[in-house]
Amino acid sequence: MVTESRSAPREYLPARIDPVSPGAIIGRSDGLVLRYARDDDAAAIVALVSKVWSEYPGKTLVAANDMPELLCPASAYARNGGRFWVVEANGEIIGTVALTQSVENGVVELQKLYVARGMRKNGLGTFLCQLVEHEARERGAHAIELWSDIKLLDAHRRYERLGYRRGSSLKTYNDTSATVRSYYRKELEPDQPVAFGGGAAETASVPWQTLFHLAAQDGAPQEAAKP
């Protein structure tokens, strides 16, 4: 377990974690769809992560060895009450993010934040982080942690803008690329709602938050997306 400086512990009253239907649509707008992942999304998700990794020298994804959970994303995350979300544009997966329980009581872990290269700098990455924060607050969590590849500097800047603090710990993974990741953590203030929207450095020209608020208006989740 990672040792980091933390705020004083608060009482943790975990909320009930209801199961979700794989593929259930949370919101849709102008060809965009936010939904929960299905297991048959595996090939598209692996392709997205592989493309992101290939932008960095020495990064190669062999999913069966490096991230076997991507081969059945819905089932893998459902086993421990996690969540895996995807955003589609005209049927193509352009962004992903996931949440799982941490080994620390009252803490969740943000995972699998990936955005297609052509869809960056418009608020999507920020929206996906905020989606995880909303779920964390719904569960009564007091903090979110994550491990981010030391090469993903743009992602690091986003996390820091959103209030994550970088710890001193590094973790080396026994994967194909010998990945080294830095530890980040965000303490959640109680009773503070998530304000969906782009950061100052992002144009936020695409209203990603509409995908979430549609669900709030209509009663999420909506119908399951068809394969």
N, C-alpha and C positions, 0 to 999 in steps of 0.2 A: 504494500500500500504506500502511496506517495505521501510524504510529509511536507505540508505547506503551511504557511501562516494563515490562520482562519479567524473569523470573527467568533465571538462567544456563541456557544450553541443555543439554539432556540428550541422550544417544544415542537416536536414534529408530529403532526396528526395526519397520517397519510390518507388520501382520498381513495375511494374504491376505484380500481382500474377496470373499466368495462372493456370487453373484447370488441374489436372492430371487424367489419367485413372486408376481406381483401378486395381491393378495387373500388370500394365505396367512394363516391365522388363527394368532396367537401364543398367545392364551388367551381363554377365555370363562367367565363366571360371572354367574348371576342376571340374564340378559338383556343383559349387557354383553359386548362383543366388542372385543378389541384385535387389529388385523390390519394388514398392509401395504396401502397404497392401490392401487387399480386406476385405469386411465385413465378408466373410465366412472363414477368417483366425482366427476369434475370439477364437474358442476352442483351437487352437494350441498356440496362443499368451497367453491366460489365463493359459494354462498348463505350458508354459515356465516361466511366472512371478511367478506362484505358486511354482514351483520348486526352483526358486531363493529365494523367501521369506522363504521357509521351511528350508533353511540353517541357519536361525537365530532364536534363541529361542524367542517364543512369537509372531512370524510373521505368520499370516494366511491370505490368500487372499480370500475374498468373493466378486467376481467381481461386482455383481449387487449392492452391497453396497459401496465397496471401490473404484472401478474404473469402473463405468458403461460404460465409453467411450470405454473400451476394447471389449464390446459386439457388437460394430459396428465400428471398428477402422477407416475404410476409410471414412464413412459418418460423424462420429463425428468430425474428424479433417478437413474434407473438408468444413464444415459449416463456419469456420472462417478463411479459407485460409491456414490451417495448412498442415503438411505433416506427414505421418507415413510410415517408411521404414522397411522392413524385409530382412534378409539374410537367405537363405536356403542352406543346404548342402544335396545333394541328395534327395531333396523334403521335408526335415525336417527344420522347422524354428529354427535357432540357435542363432539369435540375432535380436534385435529390437531397434529402436530409433524413436523419434517423435519431431516435432517442432510445436509451436503455437505462435501466437502473444501475447506479453505481454501487460498489461494495460498501460505500459509506452511507449510513442511514440518513435519509432526507436529502440526498443528492442524486441528480440524474446526469447522464453523460450524453453530450451531443456528438453524433457520429455522422459519417457519410455525407458531408456537405460538399456537393459537386455541382458546378454550373457549366453548361456548354460555353465554349469560348465566345461564340457570337452573341451570347445572351448576357454578358457581364457588363458591369458599369451602369446598370439601370435599376438597381435596387433589389434584384431577385435574391442574391445571396443574403442580404440583410433581412429580407422578408422571411426566408427559410429559418434563419437564426431566431427571429422573433416568434415564429411558429413553435419552435422548440421551447422557447421561454414561456409562451402562453400555456403549453401543455404542462411544463414543470410547475407553474403556479397553480394550475388546476389540481395537480397532485399534492399540493402543499409542500413542495420541495423548497429548501432554503438556499440552494446553490446549484449551479450547473458547472460541470467540468468537461474538458475535452483535451485530446492529444492531437497536435497538428504537426505534420511533416515540417521540419525546419526549412525546407526549400520553398514552402508555399507562403512567401512573404506578403502577397496581396491579401491572403486570408488572414494572416496575423494582424495586419493593419485594420481589417474589418472587425475582428474580435475586440481589438483594443478600443476602437471607436464605440463599440456596443457595451463597453464596461468590463470586459474580461481583463484579468491581470495575469501576466506571465509569471510562472513559478520558476524555480531554479532547477527543477528536475528534468532530465532527459530520459527517454526510453528508446532502446534499440530493439528492433523487431527482427526475428529470424525469418524474413520474407525474401523474395527474389531480389529485391533492391537494397536489402540491409537498411531499411528505413529507420531514420532517427526522428523522433517527435518530441516537441516541447509541450509542457503542461500549461494549460490555461484554466482559469476559474473565475466565475462571476457569482458573487453573493447577491441573493434576491431580497430586496426590501419587502417586508410584508405589506399587503394591501395596496400595492402599486401596480396598476394595470399596464399591460404591454401596449405601447403606442406604435401601431404598425405604420411603416413608412420608410422611405429611403434616407440615407445619411446625407450629410452636407456635400460629400464628395461624389454623390451619385445623383444622376439626373432624375431618377424615379419617374421617367416618362411613361412607364407602363405601370398602371395601378394594380400591382400584385395584391395589395391588401384587399381589393375587391373580391378576390377569390375566397378569402376567409370570411369577410363580412356577409357575402351572399349566404354562406352556410349559417351564420349566426341569425340571419333573418328568416331563412327557410327551415331551419332545424337540421343541423348536421348529424350524421352524414346523409347524403342524398342517395340516389340509386347507385348500384354497383356499375362500374364501367365495364363494358363488354370487351373481351380480348380482340 
